[in-house]
Amino acid sequence: MIKDEIAVLMAAGMGTRMRPLTERMPKPLVKVKGTPMIETVISGLKKRGISEIYVVVGYLGEQFSYLENKYPGLSIIRNTEYETINNISSIKAATSVLRGRNAFICEADLFVSDASIFDGEFEKSCYYGKFVKGHSDDWVFDLDESGRITRVGKVGDDRYNMCGLSYFLIGDSKILADAIDERYTRPGYEDMFWDDVVNENLDKLDLTVNPVKDDQIVEIDSVAELSIIDPDYERNNR
């Protein structure tokens, strides 16, 4: 474990694409093979040795409270803006704990099947990425010849695609936290993803891609996708 290493999990969204399961339950608490998605992420972080974990909640946020009792060192941060401001608001809610720390930033609605993706040391800050051949309309990374990320944005061909995990070293986490706070002082932040702020500051941030395989981590966006991974999802979520 690296000294002063933390994790911030983003769990404030409404998960509208996974209705009706998310009408009464936040998406990260939907079970996959018997385990809430967020707990597959937490388990991987715990295996790495991270004891300081922050979960940023919004929609049906009270349902996450049990995590504080189950996992010592886990704290809940409430995003009071999740209904009106894009996910930049979740990082804004956590800038005070994120600033100047070695930090994982994780989507909480991920199914992690291989906890080894959290292993190893990081020489540079990075986004985790899956390489996709051909065209993609999702979030992708453009890289220069040295492997440094030069664009974080949607749409690309033969690119690494974003998969919901990133890691920021101390210097870069300070730059990111300061940039998020600064962006809030200017109009237009309301519709931004936090990754848009990263893209605006790539001249200051030194980011690369940490490759992962398709079967190591899955971002589940719909009931149909969930049923492919867990055919018994209805029973698991009764």
Secondary structure, DSSP 8 states (H G I E B T S, - for coil): --TTEEEEEEE----GGGTTGGGSS-GGGSEETTEEHHHHHHHHHHHHT--EEEEEE-TTGGGGTHHHHHSTTEEEEE-TTTTTS-THHHHHHHHHHHTTSEEEEEESSEEES-GGGG-S--SSEEEEEEEEEEEEEEEEEEE-TTS-EEEEEEEEEEEEEEEEEEEE-HHHHHHHHHHHHHHTTSTTGGG--HHHHHHHTTTT--EEEEE--TTTEEE--SHHHHHHH-TTHHHHT-
